Amino acid sequence: MPDTNSQRLGQYGTVPLDFFILEKWDFSLPVTKDLQQWERLTKEYLALTALQRFPYHQPAWARADMSRSELEANLPSNGEIDRALRPFQTRSERLISAQPPGQTEPLWLRTCYDPSLAYAYEDMFSDCYVGDSSGIPAKCVMDEVGLYDWPGPDGWQNILTRIPGLCDVVQGSVEEDYEFEDEEYQHEGEEENEALGLASFKSRVLIYVLDEEALRQKLVKMMWLDIHGNCVWRSKIKPDEVRDFGGGLKDGKTLADSIERLEDFDGAKGEVCCGMGRSAELPAVPRTYGVPGMRLK
């Protein structure tokens, strides 16, 4: 079978995070400590600046240009893969790590699977054109009760333990340090819009969150993240606005531009995410990382 880029995409040992995990992994520890290692290392990776991640991106790019025989000779051993990589991510999650969608293709994350809210979810799913090429592509849909059933308003943050590469979004020249300090942001205009402007300046990733509150309100939550997984802005959107909103993102509209276009209602314009960053301890991650029924998207 001929080798293709699509076959290589997400292959073990080709994603930047893989190089970091395998470099830092302590194989001398008992297997019972593996999940703790994974959780600790994913937090450490997210804490790196873009420049600090650059050494892990370089070998990933190099392997993308290798012949099939060269690549196979340079991949991790099956033992390394089976212990440090395979148990903690699905194929779909690895594909996102390999090609982070950023803000142009927001992630759809369902964290509430309450049977009494199933019909509400189905309606929102349909109204948002989820799985449709004109709406939210199937590759960006994270909807699996065995993986993402995370109760509470902050449960969505667990996705960053499963897919830290989601925030591996680099813009412009790779040599630049995308670590923006607040004072570097030059704002012009209304002072009341300064917080939104700064959040827009820092945001790199958008997640649509369908938690219990979102399903009860029938409003999609939007979490805008920086490269470290910090939530810099949160807002809400009506399901029937999601497709047009996403079209604006594909056309290059920023957070600030996009928010201004939303229909005005309580919570639509959003607010800065005080206390919702990764600096706080994350909710406990479920101890089962199996992938029952997971389909390749």
C-alpha positions in Angstrom: 0.0 0.0 0.0 1.5 3.4 -0.9 2.5 5.7 1.9 0.4 8.9 2.1 0.3 11.9 4.4 -3.2 11.0 5.5 -1.9 7.6 6.7 1.0 9.3 8.6 -1.2 11.9 10.2 -1.3 11.3 13.9 1.0 8.2 13.7 2.8 7.5 17.0 6.1 9.2 17.2 5.3 12.0 14.7 3.4 14.5 16.8 5.3 17.2 18.8 3.7 16.1 22.1 5.1 12.6 21.5 8.7 13.8 21.6 8.1 15.7 24.8 6.3 12.8 26.5 8.9 10.2 25.5 11.8 12.5 26.5 10.4 13.1 30.0 8.7 9.7 30.7 10.2 7.8 33.6 10.0 4.1 32.5 11.5 3.0 35.8 8.3 3.9 37.7 5.6 1.3 38.1 2.9 1.1 35.5 0.4 2.1 38.2 1.9 5.6 38.1 1.5 6.0 34.3 -1.7 8.0 34.4 -0.2 10.4 37.0 2.9 10.8 34.7 0.7 11.6 31.7 -1.4 14.2 33.6 1.8 15.8 35.0 3.6 15.9 31.7 0.6 17.3 29.8 0.4 20.2 32.2 4.2 20.8 31.8 3.8 20.8 28.1 1.0 23.3 28.2 3.1 25.6 30.4 5.8 25.8 27.8 6.0 28.9 25.6 5.9 28.5 21.9 9.6 28.9 21.6 10.1 26.2 24.3 7.9 23.9 22.3 9.9 24.5 19.1 12.5 21.7 19.8 9.6 19.3 19.8 8.1 20.6 16.6 11.4 20.4 14.7 11.6 16.6 14.7 7.9 16.3 13.9 8.5 18.4 10.7 11.6 16.3 9.9 9.7 13.0 10.1 6.9 14.4 7.9 9.5 14.6 5.1 11.1 11.2 5.6 10.5 8.3 3.3 8.5 5.4 4.6 11.6 3.3 5.4 13.3 6.2 7.1 10.2 6.9 9.2 9.8 3.4 10.3 13.5 3.3 11.4 13.0 6.4 13.6 9.7 5.6 15.3 9.4 4.8 19.0 9.4 1.1 20.0 6.2 -0.7 20.4 6.9 -0.9 24.1 7.3 2.9 24.4 4.1 3.5 22.4 2.0 1.0 24.3 3.0 2.4 27.7 3.4 6.2 27.3 1.2 7.1 24.3 -1.5 4.7 23.2 -3.5 4.4 26.5 -4.2 8.1 26.8 -5.5 9.3 23.5 -7.9 8.0 20.8 -7.1 8.1 17.1 -9.5 11.1 16.7 -7.7 13.0 19.5 -4.3 12.4 18.0 -5.5 13.7 14.6 -6.4 17.0 16.4 -3.0 17.1 18.0 -1.4 16.5 14.6 -3.4 19.4 13.0 -4.7 21.7 15.7 -7.8 23.4 14.3 -7.3 26.7 16.2 -10.2 29.1 16.0 -11.1 28.5 12.3 -12.6 25.1 13.2 -13.9 25.2 16.8 -14.0 21.9 18.8 -17.4 20.6 19.7 -17.2 19.1 23.2 -20.2 17.4 24.9 -19.6 16.9 28.6 -23.2 16.2 29.8 -24.9 12.9 29.0 -27.9 13.2 31.3 -30.7 11.1 29.6 -33.3 13.8 30.5 -31.4 16.3 28.4 -30.8 14.0 25.4 -33.6 15.7 23.3 -32.2 19.1 24.1 -28.8 18.0 22.9 -30.2 16.5 19.7 -32.0 19.7 18.8 -28.8 21.8 19.4 -26.8 19.3 17.5 -29.1 19.6 14.5 -29.4 23.4 14.7 -25.6 23.8 14.8 -25.1 21.6 11.7 -22.7 19.4 13.6 -21.0 16.9 11.3 -21.9 18.9 8.3 -19.3 20.5 6.1 -21.1 23.8 6.3 -21.1 23.6 10.1 -18.8 21.8 12.5 -16.8 19.1 10.8 -17.0 15.6 12.2 -13.2 15.5 13.0 -13.9 18.3 15.5 -16.7 16.5 17.4 -15.9 15.1 20.8 -19.0 13.3 21.8 -18.5 9.9 23.7 -20.0 9.2 27.0 -17.1 6.8 28.0 -14.6 9.6 27.5 -16.1 13.0 28.0 -18.7 12.6 30.8 -17.3 15.4 32.9 -19.9 17.0 35.2 -19.7 20.5 36.5 -19.1 23.9 34.8 -15.3 23.3 34.7 -15.4 19.7 33.5 -14.6 20.8 29.9 -11.0 21.6 31.1 -10.3 17.9 31.2 -10.0 17.9 27.4 -6.7 19.6 27.8 -5.3 16.6 29.6 -6.5 14.3 26.7 -5.5 16.7 23.9 -2.9 19.2 25.1 -1.9 19.6 21.5 -5.2 21.3 20.9 -3.4 24.5 22.1 -0.3 23.9 20.0 -1.3 26.6 17.6 1.6 28.7 16.2 0.9 31.8 14.1 3.4 33.5 11.8 7.1 32.7 12.0 8.0 29.7 14.2 11.0 31.6 15.6 8.8 34.2 17.2 7.9 33.9 20.8 4.1 34.0 21.0 4.2 34.7 24.7 2.4 38.0 24.8 2.5 40.1 27.9 -0.4 42.4 28.7 1.6 45.5 28.3 2.6 44.5 24.7 -1.0 44.9 23.7 -1.8 48.3 22.3 -5.5 49.0 22.5 -7.2 51.8 20.6 -10.8 52.7 21.3 -13.3 52.4 24.1 -11.8 51.6 27.5 -14.7 49.2 28.2 -13.6 47.1 25.2 -10.0 46.8 26.4 -10.5 43.4 28.1 -12.2 41.9 25.0 -9.4 43.3 22.8 -6.7 41.8 25.0 -8.5 38.4 25.1 -8.8 38.6 21.3 -5.1 39.3 21.1 -4.2 36.2 23.1 -6.9 33.7 22.0 -5.8 30.8 19.7 -8.4 28.1 20.2 -12.2 28.0 20.5 -14.2 25.2 22.1 -18.0 24.9 21.9 -19.0 23.4 25.3 -22.2 21.5 25.8 -22.4 20.9 29.5 -25.5 20.6 31.7 -26.1 24.3 32.0 -25.7 24.8 28.2 -28.3 22.1 27.5 -30.8 23.5 30.0 -30.4 27.0 28.7 -30.2 25.8 25.1 -27.2 28.0 24.5 -23.8 26.9 23.3 -21.0 27.9 25.6 -17.8 29.3 23.9 -14.5 29.0 25.6 -11.6 31.0 24.0 -8.2 29.7 25.0 -4.6 30.9 24.7 -1.7 28.6 23.8 -1.4 27.4 27.4 -5.0 26.3 27.7 -6.0 29.4 29.8 -9.5 30.5 29.1 -9.2 34.2 28.2 -12.8 34.8 27.3 -16.1 33.0 27.6 -19.4 33.7 26.0 -22.6 32.0 24.7 -24.3 31.7 21.4 -27.7 30.6 20.1 -27.5 27.3 18.2 -29.0 28.8 15.1 -26.2 31.4 15.0 -23.3 28.9 15.2 -23.0 28.1 11.5 -22.8 31.7 10.4 -20.5 32.5 13.3 -18.2 29.7 12.2 -18.2 31.0 8.7 -16.9 34.3 10.0 -14.1 32.5 11.8 -13.1 30.7 8.7 -12.9 34.1 7.0 -10.3 35.2 9.5 -12.5 37.2 12.0 -11.0 37.6 15.4 -12.7 37.0 18.8 -13.5 40.7 19.1 -14.9 41.0 15.6 -17.0 37.8 16.0 -18.5 38.7 19.3 -19.7 42.1 18.0 -21.7 40.3 15.3 -23.7 38.2 17.8 -27.3 38.8 18.6 -27.3 40.7 21.9 -28.8 38.8 24.9 -27.7 38.3 28.4 -24.3 36.5 28.3 -23.8 36.7 24.5 -21.0 39.2 24.5 -19.3 37.3 27.3 -16.7 38.1 29.9 -13.1 37.6 30.8 -12.5 34.2 32.4 -11.4 35.2 35.9 -10.2 32.1 37.8 -10.8 29.7 34.9 -7.2 29.4 33.8 -5.0 26.3 33.9 -3.2 27.8 37.0 -6.0 26.3 39.1 -6.0 22.6 39.8 -8.0 20.8 37.2 -11.1 18.7 38.1 -10.2 15.0 38.6 -9.8 13.1 35.3 -11.8 9.9 35.1 -9.4 6.9 35.7 -10.6 5.0 32.6 -9.0 5.9 29.3 -10.6 3.2 27.2 -12.1 3.9 23.9 -15.3 1.8 23.6 -17.1 2.4 20.4 -14.8 5.2 19.3 -14.9 5.6 15.5 -12.2 7.2 13.5 -13.5 10.6 12.4 
